């Protein structure tokens, strides 16, 4: 299931999120590709894939909550906004920023992965007009590594567009034409239907 909602938030709420992350005082932290730690041999996580279309890149991240616990002064406000669009227990939430990368082309993507090893929804809100599609794959996985994946859908970033999926493999892409791709991302434990 891949659900796309355009103009998902009222303009004033969307603008408040965008103003927050564009503020000169908003803290961003440099991180290796979101899923790179899963590629290590001793990792307990096997639900990722590296193939000839995969590029592991750096990202800027601002984590809001991890394992349901707030780690940012913005987490309560932002998680309430997420819950207006999908009700449920937010396991993890964060802002991600990918920058232009010359290694990426329209046929490449970042590491295909599953967010967590149990039934969940993945939530994504695009915060700026940019390129850098999110690629969704036909495969689902729980702690298993695949040799290949089959693309079923690509979703292009659009301001105030939300994409909710139900735990299948997916991958972000760095922008090619624009300077950056900013998103709000959350993982919601699956116990409710949307």
KARA-V575371 format. One record per backbone hydrogen bond with DSSP energy under -0.5 kcal/mol. NH is the residue of the N-H (numbers start at 1). CO is the residue of the C=O. If there is no record, write none. Layout:
# KARA-V575371
nh:NH co:CO
nh:NH co:CO
This chain:
# KARA-V575371
nh:3 co:164
nh:5 co:162
nh:8 co:5
nh:8 co:160
nh:13 co:10
nh:14 co:10
nh:15 co:11
nh:16 co:12
nh:17 co:13
nh:18 co:14
nh:19 co:15
nh:20 co:16
nh:21 co:17
nh:22 co:18
nh:23 co:19
nh:23 co:20
nh:26 co:23
nh:29 co:61
nh:31 co:59
nh:33 co:57
nh:36 co:33
nh:38 co:35
nh:39 co:36
nh:40 co:37
nh:43 co:40
nh:48 co:46
nh:49 co:112
nh:54 co:51
nh:55 co:109
nh:57 co:55
nh:59 co:31
nh:60 co:97
nh:61 co:29
nh:62 co:95
nh:64 co:93
nh:65 co:93
nh:66 co:69
nh:67 co:91
nh:68 co:91
nh:69 co:66
nh:71 co:64
nh:72 co:64
nh:75 co:72
nh:78 co:74
nh:79 co:75
nh:80 co:76
nh:81 co:77
nh:82 co:78
nh:83 co:79
nh:84 co:80
nh:84 co:81
nh:85 co:81
nh:85 co:82
nh:86 co:82
nh:90 co:88
nh:91 co:89
nh:91 co:187
nh:92 co:187
nh:93 co:65
nh:94 co:185
nh:95 co:62
nh:96 co:183
nh:97 co:60
nh:98 co:181
nh:100 co:179
nh:101 co:175
nh:104 co:101
nh:108 co:105
nh:109 co:53
nh:110 co:172
nh:112 co:49
nh:113 co:170
nh:114 co:47
nh:121 co:188
nh:122 co:165
nh:123 co:186
nh:124 co:163
nh:125 co:184
nh:126 co:161
nh:127 co:182
nh:128 co:182
nh:130 co:128
nh:134 co:155
nh:135 co:133
nh:135 co:171
nh:136 co:153
nh:137 co:169
nh:138 co:150
nh:141 co:167
nh:146 co:48
nh:151 co:149
nh:152 co:136
nh:153 co:136
nh:155 co:134
nh:156 co:154
nh:160 co:126
nh:161 co:158
nh:162 co:5
nh:163 co:124
nh:164 co:3
nh:165 co:122
nh:166 co:1
nh:169 co:139
nh:170 co:113
nh:171 co:135
nh:181 co:98
nh:183 co:96
nh:184 co:125
nh:185 co:94
nh:185 co:183
nh:186 co:123
nh:187 co:92
nh:188 co:121
nh:189 co:89
nh:190 co:119
nh:191 co:189
